[in-house]
Amino acid sequence: MIGNFIADHIRGNNYESFSKEIQQGIFLHREIDTFTDAHEIVRKSKRRLHERYRHYDGVIIDIFYDYFLAKNWADYSEIPLAIYTDSINKLFGGISDQLPVKSQNFIKYMIEYNILFNYQNKEGIEKVLNGMNARTKGKSQMNLAIEDLRILETELQEDFTLFFKDLIAHTNKKIKEIKTNL
């Protein structure tokens, strides 16, 4: 879990100083990113937004898919979302100082605003989109994407549901491969 979480903040082979388990999480995260970026359903979702957002379409779809996962959490986990997110916040809050600085900054933000839990509602997604837009100094116009979520919610929900089934199967396969290769 830790490796998966910090993977975006680890470049190249800078993972070598981490434990085997954290390395496995980093590799799994990279596999998931590669699978996601190449998946036709994800590409279809991106095309729905591309004209307005160009190369930010993928970031927005990632956020929208997080929304659909959190909103439909009970379909994918027996652990209630509130309990799960609370345990994640406690875990990462307790080890934050041992992680890359960018991860530490995100953890602080994630816990303060209870981001993982609030992904389940549009208000939470809107805050994330506004924050992302501010980071791009308004260039991305991601703050407008909440309108697209409202308009395209049914279609994007269908995309997510189909994609996520494939992602679960792919991830389960890759976990087995990664464990045997490291």
Secondary structure, DSSP 8 states (H G I E B T S, - for coil): -HHHHHGGG--TTTTTTS-HHHHHHHHHHHHHHHHHHH-HHHHHHHHHHHHHHGGGHHHHHHHHHHHHHHHTGGGT-SS-HHHHHHHHHHHHHHHGGGS-HHHHHHHHHHHHTTHHHHTTSHHHHHHHHHHHHHHTTTSS-GGGHHHHHHHHHHHHHHHHHHHHHHHHHHHHHHHHHHHHH-
